[in-house]
Amino acid sequence: MSEILNLAHLVRTFHGEGEDLHILRGADLTLQGGEIVALVAPSGSGKSTLLHLAGLLESPDSGTIRIGGIDTARLSDSEKTRLRRDEIGFVYQAHHLLAEFTALENIAIPQLIAGVANKAAEARSLKLLEAFGLANRANHLPGKLSGGERQRVAIARAMANAPKLLLADEPTGNLDVATADIVFGELLRVVRSENVAALIATHNPDLAARMDRVVVLREGLLVAS
């Protein structure tokens, strides 16, 4: 396995009126290709900040972020944007699908932006929909899909450009228990089949236990559970 994500000594502090909020105090984490890691932390402890840093949506105060061996601090803003587009997939608790586009089109759009030809983007999108059991929903608008179906499409969209790294923030948090269990099982299966390194934040201990390992964000540091 190759190293996909390396976070070393990450420090992130938010400066408020009268006091500083120390979110990360030197967090370290390494993910290998094909490895699925659960990120567990209480609300407000900084897991979303950690995911934003790993996804290059924010910059740390200090420390290094390497993706595929690349020290991202050395990249320009445009190079970071390209790296996010081509190498990183994001899944959030809310699906954020574009309401005016079909399920297939929502998955195809990131590929078209990356320069993939229409037919190839459509074929990849249909393959992902099939993997999530949604081939028969390809031409449905998000408003015609159930909550579980919309989140499946959102995960498929995150996988559209065959990323090396998947970052997910409570991806099944808006679903009922039974639907969350099914959707999460499909997420794990597809991520494993594509050999993606995944960091998935969850409050659900049963879901966390299904991943390869669990790390806990505690007092600004990541510790093995």
C-alpha positions, 0 to 999 in steps of 0.5 A, a space after each residue: 500500500 502507498 501512503 496517500 495522506 500524511 498530517 504531521 504536527 498540525 496546529 490550528 488556533 482560532 483567535 476570538 475576542 479575549 481568548 484563543 481556541 486551540 483546535 489542533 495542538 499537533 495532530 498526526 495521522 497517516 492513511 494508506 491507499 485502500 484504508 478506511 479510518 473512522 474519525 471520532 470526536 465530540 461535537 465542537 472538538 474540531 473534526 470538521 476543521 481537521 477534515 477541511 485541513 486534510 482537504 486543503 479547504 483551510 491552511 494550518 497555522 503550522 505543520 505539514 499536509 502531504 497528499 500522495 507524497 506532495 507537500 501541499 504547502 509548496 503548491 499555489 492556490 491553483 495547484 491546490 484547486 487542481 489537487 482537490 478536484 483530481 485527487 480528493 472526494 468530499 461527502 457531507 451530511 447534507 447531500 448538496 446535489 444540484 436540484 436542476 440536474 439528474 442523478 447522472 448529471 450530478 455525477 458527470 459534472 465534476 468529470 466534465 469540469 476536469 476535462 473528461 469527454 461527455 461519453 466517458 463521463 456518462 459511462 463512469 457516472 452510470 457505473 457508479 450509479 450501478 455500484 450503488 444500486 441506482 441505475 434505474 434512478 439515473 434520470 431522476 432529479 434529486 427531488 424525486 429521490 429518497 434521502 438515502 438515494 440522494 446521499 448515495 448519489 452524493 457519495 457517487 459524485 465524490 467518487 466521480 474523478 476516481 480520487 485517491 482520498 475520500 473525506 466524509 463528514 457524518 455522511 449518514 448523519 441525516 438518515 434513519 438507522 436502517 437506511 444509514 446502515 445500508 448506505 454506509 455498507 455500500 460506501 465501504 464496498 465501493 471505496 474498497 473496490 476503488 482502493 481509496 484511502 478514506 477518513 470518515 467522521 462519525 458519531 456512530 460507534 457501530 459504523 466506526 467499528 466497521 472500518 479498519 481502525 478508529 482515531 479519536 480527536 482528543 484535546 487537539 491530538 489524534 489518538 488510536 482507539 
